[in-house]
Amino acid sequence: MGAGRRVGRVDPSPAVDAHAPSADEHRRGVLAGVAAYGIWGLFPLYFHHLDPASPLEVLCHRILWSLLVVAAILGRERDLAWWRTLRTSRPMLLRSAAAAALIGTNWLVYIWAVDNGNVLEAALGYFVNPLVTVMLGVVLLGERLRRIQWCAVALGGAAVVVLTAAYGRVPWVALTLALTFAGYGFLKKQIPLTAPQSLAAETALLTPLALVLLTVLEVNGNAVFGQQGVGHTALLAAAGPVTAIPLILFASSARRIPLTLLGLLQYLTPTGQFLLAVFVFHEQLSAARWVGFVLVWIALMVLSVDLVRRAPRFAGPTTRFPTIRGRQSALSAQK
């Protein structure tokens, strides 16, 4: 024991990872993730109360007020990395512009869906999103899917066919939301910016278009900002913090908990939206639509089980079992 321990002996107890989060940090990460996805799940309530503002006007205000909020946050921290990235790197500028176009389209379609009583279809879009992300990996990155992943994708495809028959049309709202958000996530992985920095860059790129559109709406008498009372005006202005706060919470969560857990938490958002659509907005859910949603849920369960099974295993928030390479390193260090 102690000084008498033989050189080269490896301690069989779990090795402590200095970079692993503490139990308290892990708990904070979970709470931040639940809060972020929970807020996103309640978004239909917020956008529903912005009527009679048109979806286009709501989108413009969301862009402008979000830029003001994140610019203030980053400015206080003197964080101008996002601005330098846009100025000095043309590839990053182009990727950020593409990401901005995708998230702008996503926001507009989502706002339109809530405004037109299609919250169920919007929720479906975010349920389908993980399946679309998997297929993007196949199409764009040449990834090979395992048999269980193909099973999940096939179930998702069957669900789209069933829902197309149920709706009497292709569920374009759901597919647009899923495709734009999956594409947005794909591009974000290639942009070395934090969530607040990315939001600042994307809203800055969208701001000129938002200003032009707001001017056109004002000239044509279709803008309602400032004309529906203080409460409505405040709600439109609140689009900034409503957009920025969950993103900041998400970024905080992503730093503290495993991506596997974060991936499972994401289902809180469409689940919340689904419940609001059924029990608050009383949208009709026919038997055929139930079948479509159940197929999607089964597909997500299959995908989630595969994700959990293949996730790196560790003893807890503060300790991890050493890999073979880790044991060899420990042995070399003790020699």
SULRANOR-V482127 format. One line per field, one symbol per residue. psi: psi as a letter, one per 30 degrees, with the letter a starting at -180 (. if undefined). burial: 1 if it has 9 or more other C-alpha atoms within 8 Angstrom, else 0. A space follows every 10 residues. Layout:
BEGIN
psi: ???
burial: ???
END
This chain:
BEGIN
psi: lbfgkkkfkk kflkkkjffk kleeeeeeee eeeeeefeee fgeeeefegf kgkleeeeee eeeeeeeeee eeeeeeghjg eeeeeeefje eeeeeeeeee eeeeeeeeee eeeefghhee eeeeefefee eeeeeeeeef fglkkleeee eeeeeeeeee eeeeeefglk ieeeeeeeee eeeeeeeefg jilleeeeee eeeeffeeee eeeeeeeeeg ggkgkgfgle eeeeeefffd eeeeeeeeee eeeffflkfe eeeefffeef eeeeeeeefe fhkkjleeee eeeeeeeeee eeeeeeeeeg kkklfafflk kkleeeeeee eeef.
burial: 0000000000 0001000000 1000110111 1111111111 1111001101 0010101111 1111111111 1001100000 0100110000 0110111111 1111111111 1111100111 1111111111 1110111100 0000000111 1110110111 0111111001 1011111111 1111011100 1000111111 1111111001 1011001100 0010100100 0110111111 1011111111 1111011001 0100111111 1111111100 0010000111 1110111111 0111011000 0000101111 1100001001 10000
END
